[in-house]
Amino acid sequence: MMKLNNTDQLVLVINSGSSSIKYTVFSFPNESNVLHGEISDIGSIHSYHRIYLNCVDTEPMLIERDKEVFKTHDQGFHSILDTLSRFDETIDDLEISVIAHRIVHGGDEFISPTVITDSVLKQLDELLHLAPLHNPNNILGVKICHDAFPSIPQVAVFDTAFHQTLPDYAYRYAIPQSWYEDYKIRRYGFHGSSHQYVATQAAQLLGRPLADLNLISLHLGNGASACAIKQGKSIDTSMGFTPMEGLIMGSRSGDIDASIPLYIQEISELTDEQLEHILNEQSGLQALAGSNDMAELLEREKKGDDAAKLAVAAYVYRIRKYIGSYLVALGHVDAIIFTAGVGENSAEIRLRCCQDLELFGIKINSDLNVKQNKLISDVSSAIKIMVIHTNEELQIALEARQKIMKDVS
């Protein structure tokens, strides 16, 4: 059992996605994960709620697995509230002092962690159209937590905030001025908490201030994005107005000629909703090879599966293109970071992304790569290559706590 001191502070992080809700309770100042859980496959008969208690020096312990069918996020949140109501029996009667919410899209209005008030909530409601698959469920969590814990301050931490340092020539699209002014069409970028967290960890690993470093961060999961970080600040990122742009992902297309959807919609008579669903849920690796599981695709490739071979080659090629473009954008690069599910776990993908780039100062060490070391570059590599476990929830908790402490002081 996790034993806490009476001086410890608990921060609850809520990460509500399109079909899942993840939550974590962190204890500060030691930044330990006390309890975490996840409700997955909301709206499916396969939905479930797993709850883990974190104990000192042991693996997280599954203390409950609820196979209840969660038809809606509302049901999921109330199951989480029931779990938290039993919290005092588990961690010494200590109370949560801050609730931090991951909000996918903050538009250009929200550029830093923000204490949620009625006026902020109204502004967030006006941004729902910018991330229709995510923001409504993010905000639902805010409203339910406010009703359940009205005295606990809530802080919104935005996926887009880290990328608000992009220069205008990087975030502006070459489209009519009125589209930008009236409809806020610009590059926003996502995975901000992940890119910021791993950049901070890279600086610690290198023993240098983040403000002195230029980094390329590759968040390679089912959703994937690249980020060029100059002296600690994002100056370019692959995702754009929505998370659909950029790298080939598990089920998202990534970069695509804008005329293609218009052409397909015209000849196929698809509705807007059908077209968006195809590009977000039925494209990417799923479209090329019928699966978004990279481990499965690599295994199929070994057996001579042509579709898997194409999917993996296209996936890697797109990543390498972004690495090349960010080498130019940054001018000098100190390290390349691989993170998230594929980035952290697939030595083969990391190897292919870095192969034959010695001319650019990038040389991977095959042995270190296979061993999953944090530093996998060869000693002769001018640019360090790293594998860093991302922790978006901890980054969100850190930012929310800092915001509250700053406001109090």
N, C-alpha and C positions, 0 to 999 in steps of 0.2 A: 504494500500500500504506500502511496506517496504521502510522506509526512511533510507538512508545511509549517512555517513559522507564522506567528500572528502578525508579523510585519510584512509578510508577502502580499503581493497584489495580484489579483486574478483578472485576466483579460480574455473575454470570449470573442472568438473570431467566427463570423458567419460567412460562408462562401456558397451562395445559392446559384446554381447553374440552370441550364435549360431543362435538365432531367434528373438533377441530383441536388442534394444539400449536404455540404461538408461543414463541420464545426469543430473547433479546437479550443480548449481552455489552457492558457499559458499562465505560468507563475513567474512573476518578476520580483526581484531583479535578476534571478538566475536564468531566466528565459527558458525554463523547462516546460515541456509538454505534459500536462497533468492528465488530461482526458481528451479523447477525440472520437468522433463518430461520423458516419456517413449514411445517408438515405439515398439509395441508387435506383435507377430505372423507374422513376416516378411516372405513373400513368400506365405501367406495364404490370402484368400478372407476376412478373419476376422481381418486383420491387422488394427491398428489404432494408432494415435498419441495423447496422452494426455499431457497437459501442465498445471502445477500448479504454482500459485504464492503464496508465503508464506507471510502472514501478521502477524504483532505483536499481540500476545495474542489471535489468532484465528486459526482455522483449516486451512490447505492449501486450497486455492480457485482454483477450476478448471476454468481456463480462456479460454480454447480451447479444443475441441475434434474433431480431424480430422479423418474421416472414410476412407480416401484415401487408396487404396490398394497399399501397399509397396511390390513390387516384389523382391527388392534387398536391401541390406544394403546401397548401394550407394545412392539409392533414399531416404532412411531414413535419412542418414547424411545430405543430401542437404535440407531436410525438417527442420532438427534441425538448420542448418545454417541460414535458413530463419527466424526461431524463434529468434535466437540470434541477427540477424540484426535489429530486432524490440526492442531489449533490452533497448536501450537508452530512449525509450518512457516510459519504465516501472520503471526503477530504477535510475533515476537522472543522466543519461548521464555518468555513470562510466564505465570504460573499464575493460575487463578481463586481468589480468596480467600474469596468469599461466594457462596452460592447462595440466591436469593430466590424463593419460590413464591407465586404468587397463589392464595389459597384463597377461594372464593366465599363460604362461610358459616362464620362463627365462633361462631354462636349468641350467647348473652349471656356466655359464659365468656371469649371472647377479644376484647378491646377495643383491642388495640394490637399492633404487630409482636412476634412471639414466636419465640425460638430453639427449634428443634424438637428435642425429646428423646424418649426412648421413652415417657415418661408423657404428653407432649403429643400424640404420635402416637396413643396409646390413646384420649385424649379426642376427638381428631378423628375417629377411627373411630366413636365413639359419636354423632357429629353427622351421619353420612352421610344419614340420613333427611330432614334439613332441606333438602338440595340434592342430590337423587338423580341429577340429570343432570350435575352438575358436580363436587361434592366427591370422589366416588370416583376420578375421573381426576386431580384435583388431588393427591390423596394418593398415588396410584400413582406420580406423578412424584417425590414426596418419597422414597418407598421405593426406587425404582430409582436415584435420584441418591445416596442414602445408601450403597447397595451398591457403586456405582461410585466414589464419592469419599468414603469414610468419614471422612477427616481434615478435610474442608472443612465449616465450620459452615453450617447451613441455617436460614433464617428464613422463617416464614410471615407473609404480609401479607394481611389479610382485607378483602374487599370491603365487609363489613358494619361494620368498625371505625369508620369516619368518622362513622357515624350513631348511635354509642352515646351521643352527647350529646343525642339527642332527649329532650324532657321526657316524663314518663309519660303525660300526657294526649294526647300525639301518637303514642306507640308502642303504647298499650293499645287493644285492640279491646273493644267492648261485648259481651263474651261471658262465659259462666260463669267464675268465678274459678278453678275447678279446671282449666280448659283452659289458662289462663295458667300456673298453678303446676305442674301435672303434665306438660303437653305443650309448654310454652314457646311458646305461640301469641301472637305479638306482631308488631309491625312491626319489621323489621330493616333494610330498605333495602339497595341494592346500587349498583354503579358508584362506590363510595366513593373509590377511588384517582383516578378521573377527575375527580370533582367537587372533590376536594381539590387536585389539580394545577392545574386551570384557575382555581380561586379564588386560588391563590398567584400565578399568572401575571397575573391581573386586578389584584391589588394592586400588582404591579411596574409594570404598564402605567399605572396611575393614580398611581403614586408615593406611595402611602399604605400604612400598616401594615394587614395583613389584619384584625387585631383591631379596627380602626376601621370596617370595612366591612360592609354588609348586601348580599347578592348573591342573585340567582336564577340557578341553573345549569341549563341544558337540555342534557342528553346525548341527542342524537337520532341514533341509529344503527338497526341492525336490532333491537337492544334499546334501549329508550329510558326515561329517567327524568328527573324534575325534582327539584331540591333547593333548599330555602330555607336560606341560610347567614347566620347572625347573628353578627357579630363573629368571623368565622373558624370558627364551629362550626355543624354541621348541626343544625337544629331541626325540620325536617320533610322528608320525601321521598316520592315517589309510589309507589315499589315497596314492598311490604309484607313479609308472612311469606315470600313467594317473589318471584321477579322477574316474576311474571305480573300483578301489580296495577299500576294507574296508567294511564300513557299508552297509546294505541293503538300497537302496535309492528309490526314486519315480519310476524311470524306469531303473536304473542301477543295475546290479547283486550284486555288492560288491564282497567280497572274493569268489573265485571259484577255484576248482581244474583245473589247467592249461591244463590237458588232455581232459577235457570235450569239449571245443571249437574245438580242433583238431579232436576228435572223431565225433562230430556232423557234422563238415564240411566234413569229409570223407564220412559219410553215407548219408548225405543229399545233397552233391554236392553244398554247398553254396559258393558264392564268398566271398572274404575277406570283401568287403563292406557290404554285406548282414549280415555276421556274426557280424561285429562290430556294425551295426545298431541294431541288436537284443539285444546284450549285453548292449548297451547304452540306447536304446529307448523302448525296449519291454520286459525288465526284471524287477527285483526288485518288488515292491508292485504291479506294473502294471501286471506283469506276475502271481503273486500269487493270485491276487483278482480282476484283471480287472480295477483297479483304483489306482491312486497315491494320492488321496485326503484322508488324514488321518482322518479328521472329518467324512467323508462319511463312511470310513471303520469301525470306532468305532460305528457309528450308526447302520451299517449293522450287526456288531458283536452282539449288544444288541438284535437284532431281530432273532438271531440264525444262521446267515450266516456262514457256516463252512469255506469258502474261506477267508472271512474277518478275522475270528478268527485266522486262520493260519498265514495270512500276518502280523497281528499286533503282534502275539506271536513271530514270527521269527525276526521281526524288533526290538522288545524290547530285545530279547535274544542276538542278535548280539551286541547291544549297551552295555549291561551288561557285555558281554565278554571283550569288550574293556576297560570298566571301571576297571574290575578286573586286566587286564594285565597292565594298567597304574598305578594302585595302587602299583604294584610290581616294575615297572620301576622307579617310582618316590621315593618309599620308605616312604616318608611322604607327605601327601596331605593336603593342607589348605582349598581348596574349589573345588567344581564341578560346572561348569557353563553350563546352558542350554541357547541356543540362536538360532536364525533363526526361520522360520515360525512355524514348529512343536514344537521346543524347547521353543519358547516364548509363544505359544498359547494353547498348549495341556497339561492341568493339569493332565489328565489321563495318558498320556505317561510318563510324569515326575514321577508320582507316581509309575508306574510299573517299571521304570528303577531303582528306589531307594528302592523298597520294600525289606524287610527282609535282609538288609545289615547293621543292627546295630552292628554286630560282627566286621565290618570293620570301625566303627565310623561314619556311614552314617545313619541318621535318618531324614526323611522328616516330616514336620508339615502339615498335610492334610488341615487344615483351611487356613493357609498362602498360600499353594499351589493353592487352589481354588481361593483365592483372587488375585492371580497373583502378590503377593509381590515380590520385588527384592530379598529379603532373605526369603527362604521357608524352611530352616532347623529348626528342633526342637532345643530348647535351650540346650538339652543334647547331641546334635550331635557334635562329635569332628571335623568332616569335615563340613564346611558350604556348603549349597546348594543354588545356586543363579539362578535367571532368569534375563538376561541382554539383552536388545535390541541391536542388532548389527547395526553398521553403517559403512559398508565397504567404502562407498563413502567419508565419513568424514575422515576416517583413510587415505585413498589415498590422499585426499586434504592436510591433515596435513603433510604427508611425502613429498609430492611434494613441498609444500611451504618451508619446512625446508631445503630441498635440494637446492632450488634456493637461499634462504637466506644464507646458508652456503657457496655456491659458490661465492656469491657476496662479502661476508665478507672476 
